[in-house]
Amino acid sequence: MEKAVHMWKVLSEEGVFVNPVAPPATPPGRCLIRTSYMATHTDEQLDRVLLIMEQAGKKLGVIQ
């Protein structure tokens, strides 16, 4: 849960709205980051979010 909360905080500080999800909503020992998108998001906005998520994930060691 600690990494999920840290990821949420890093993404939030970068302006990306996400929600951390932990047990019992996920299997024991597993967490996830829930995202939401709308048809009005531009490709540029989505590309920015993907870049920020990649950088945060690498920083936290959840993406290689």
C-alpha positions in Angstrom: 0.0 0.0 0.0 2.9 2.3 0.7 4.1 2.4 -2.9 0.5 3.0 -4.2 0.0 6.0 -1.8 3.4 7.4 -2.7 2.6 7.0 -6.5 -0.7 8.7 -5.9 1.1 11.6 -4.1 3.7 12.0 -6.8 1.1 12.0 -9.6 -1.1 14.4 -7.7 1.7 16.8 -7.2 2.2 16.7 -11.0 -1.5 17.5 -11.7 -2.6 13.9 -12.5 -5.8 12.9 -10.8 -5.7 9.2 -9.8 -7.0 7.1 -6.9 -5.0 4.4 -5.1 -7.0 1.2 -4.6 -6.0 -1.4 -1.9 -7.4 -4.5 -0.3 -10.1 -5.6 0.1 -11.0 -3.9 -3.3 -7.9 -5.7 -4.7 -6.4 -9.1 -4.0 -4.4 -9.3 -0.7 -0.9 -7.9 -1.1 -1.8 -6.1 -4.3 -2.7 -2.4 -5.0 -3.4 -0.4 -8.1 -3.8 3.1 -9.3 -7.2 3.8 -10.8 -7.4 6.4 -13.6 -10.3 7.9 -15.5 -10.5 9.5 -18.9 -13.0 11.4 -20.9 -13.5 11.8 -24.7 -12.6 15.5 -24.3 -9.1 14.7 -23.2 -6.6 15.6 -26.0 -3.9 13.3 -27.2 -1.4 15.8 -25.8 -2.9 15.6 -22.4 -2.9 11.8 -22.5 0.7 11.8 -23.7 1.6 14.1 -20.8 -0.1 11.8 -18.3 1.7 8.7 -19.7 5.0 10.4 -19.4 4.4 11.5 -15.9 3.2 8.0 -14.9 6.3 6.5 -16.5 8.7 8.9 -14.7 6.9 8.3 -11.3 6.8 4.6 -11.8 10.6 4.5 -12.6 11.3 6.7 -9.6 9.4 4.3 -7.3 10.8 1.2 -8.9 7.5 -0.2 -10.1 8.5 0.3 -13.8 11.9 -0.6 -15.2 
